[in-house]
């Protein structure tokens, strides 16, 4: 008799969990539908502009002198320094709100010792945030000029 009671108990638990699982799926479906109705803010800055302003921020150069080329999602960013005519070339890749950079012929700055760069945009303002290993940050803000 005790085996029969165990079997019935397992059967009841299985049915109960099955019913609860279906309710959770219904709730998740409703949540997904509600999320689809949420409107996300329109992006104002292109990835090319984000690449330009990132180099401007980290190299402390005016964005007006910076040129950007899109090479299939890897951006080549360059500028010529006005005071001595020296040309600098960098590479940028963007993933979500994270930016990774490197010298055009060098390594990507993506080790744990390199600063982390993120961006955020709100309205017509773009913030480039550099976070260093010690937790300090440098934040530079740019406005859309068009």
Protein Blocks (a to p, Z undefined) as FASTA:
>chain_A
ZZmmmmmmmmmmmmmmmmmmmmmmmmmmmmmmmmmmpccdddfbdfklmmmmmmmmmnop
afklpccddeehiacdddddfklopacddddddehjaccdddfklccdfbfkbccddddd
ehjaccdddddfkopacddddddfZZ
